[in-house]
């Protein structure tokens, strides 16, 4: 399958196994703590993990960065619930230094991921972010 987020696939397998009275299949490799925080949309945990030195470019061994994972989770949530689209995790990860130009194993950038998933809000944020590069130096007013 293509174009299906990890959370959608996990929910399908879990629910299917429940109907068949089978134990749920565990992922081949455990999800990293930062990816789990993105999956759960847990900003406080993700902030704390990044502050503790976890890599904002963590790819969980599958080539997907936290930024691409966030785009998938945000779009999947919108599609499943019908709630308004949001891109707060996308914005947070960009603010914390996620590379909007990083290409995954499929050669796609986060912008292309957002466009492919029709996540227009994330695409707009990434376009604006890349049009106006930010300084990596914190400048505090005097």
N, C-alpha and C positions, 0 to 999 in steps of 0.2 A: 504494500500500500504506500502511496505517496500523499503528501499534503495532510497527514493526520498527525496531530500533536501526540506527544508521549502520554499526556494525561488522558486524552480520549481513548487511546489504545489500551492503556492500563485499566480504565474504567470498564471498557468493553470486555476485556479478558476476565477481570474480576467478576463482573455480573454474569457473564456466560458460564464461568466455572461454578458460581453459586447455583445457577439453574441446573447444572449437571451434577451437583453435589461433589465436585472435584476440588482439590486444593488449588488455590490461585497460583499461577506461575509467577515466580520471582524473576526480576530482570537478571540477565546474564552477569552484569557487573553492577555493583551497588552505585546508586546515584550519589554524587558528591554532596557535601553539606550545602555548598553554595547553590548548586542546581536544585536541591530540595527546597531551599528557601525561595528560589524563583518559582518553582512549581506550586508552592503553597502561597505565593504572593506575600511572603512574610518579610516586610521591609526592615523591621527592627533586627531580626536575625541576620539578614543579608548584610545590613550595615555593620553589625558587630563582627561578622565573619571577615568582611573586607577590612575593617579596622584592625583585626587581629593578623592580617597579612595574607589572607586568601587571595588568589589571583582573579582579578576582574575578567580575565580572558580564559578562565577555566573552561575546558571543552569536554569534561566528563568522559574522555576517551572515545567519543563518537564524532568529534569534529565540530560539534555545535557549541558555540560560545554561550555565555550567560545572556548576552544581548539577543541572539537569535532565539534562544529558549524563551526569553521573556516575551518576544513578539508572538511566538506560537501560543503561549499560555494566555496572553491578553486577547488574542483573536479568538481562541477556542472558547474562552469564558463568554465573550460577547455572543458568539454563534450559539452556544448551548443555552444561555440564559435569556437572550434578547435584550439584556441591559445595554445601556449606551457604551460605545467603545471607549476604552481608556488606554493610556499609554504611559502611566506613571512609572512602571518598572523600567520601561525603555528609557524614559527621561532620567531616572535615577542612575541607571547604569552608565549612560553617556556622561552624566555629571561626575561619576566616580572614575572616569577614564576609559570606559569600554571603547574599543576601536571600531568606528562605524564603517571602516574600509576593510576589515578583516574578512577574508574569504574562507568559506568552509571547504570540505572535501569535494563538494559539488561545484565549487567555483563561485557560489553566490555570496553576495554581501548581505548585511542586515537590511539594507534598503531594498534589495531585490527580494529578500524573504518577506518583508512587509508588503511589498507590491504583489507578490505571488499569492499571499494570503488575503489580499484585499483589506489589509489593516491600514487604512488611509491615514489615520491619526499618527501612528508610529512612523509611517513614510514621511509625513509632513515634518515631524520633529527631526528625523534624521536628515532630511534635506536642509532644513534651517540650520541644524548643528554643523553640517559639513560646509555650508555656505559661509559661515562665520566662525572660523577656527578659534578655539579658546586657548588662552595661555595656560600652561601647566603650572605656573607659579601663582600662588595665592598672594594677592596684593591687598593688604589691609589699609584702610584709610588712616591718615595720621590723626 
